[in-house]
Amino acid sequence: MSDQPFLAPKQQRSQQTQEKLLKALHHSLKSKFFEHISIKELADYAEVSVGTFYRRFKNKESLLPMLYQDFGMDLNNWVTELETQSYKNLDDVVNTLCHKTYVFLSSQQGIFRTLHLNSRLHSELLGTDKHINRRVIYQRLAQLITQTDTKVSEAAASTAVFLIVSSLLDKVLYHDLTPAIACPLSAAHYAEELPKIVLAYLG
């Protein structure tokens, strides 16, 4: 096999095999950590042989770029949905962002955890999505704030988005680890309290 982690599919059948394996990974991540998922269970769920897996992929980690790209589309769709909503005022947009971020993180914990950890262990993963720019995604979230209240600067809005996303990420994914344990609230309760902090900062 070449140095590429996976072979780009040239035939429809190969494309379907990759889609089945990605679907299998999504399924397994609902109940298991990535590191506990075996190639055999992925192949079994996808109804392909282990040999077929290894003809397409170097190892299990070779699925991560596909997962990263696939999640990028989900992330983009999520932000687009937020952009289509109408917001009454700054309170409304901040409360909505905190709640919707909590719900989104909670609904895809396995995927978030997998990509969050592996992008730090394998930074090359961050450059594999050629379609969705994560930096732009965060800018679009910040624009929801600045467009609702023009008195809020871009820097302040970006800081607010970072606070919302990063702190909720810790509370949802690692609630029983440090630093999340510094706050005794559950992730759901924290998501309800967080807007007060963000709004106080935004003034």
Secondary structure as UniProt FT lines:
FT   HELIX           12..29
FT   TURN            30..31
FT   HELIX           34..36
FT   HELIX           39..46
FT   HELIX           50..56
FT   HELIX           60..63
FT   HELIX           64..83
FT   HELIX           90..107
FT   HELIX           109..121
FT   HELIX           123..127
FT   HELIX           134..148
FT   TURN            150..151
FT   HELIX           154..173
FT   TURN            175..176
FT   TURN            178..179
FT   HELIX           180..182
FT   HELIX           187..202
//
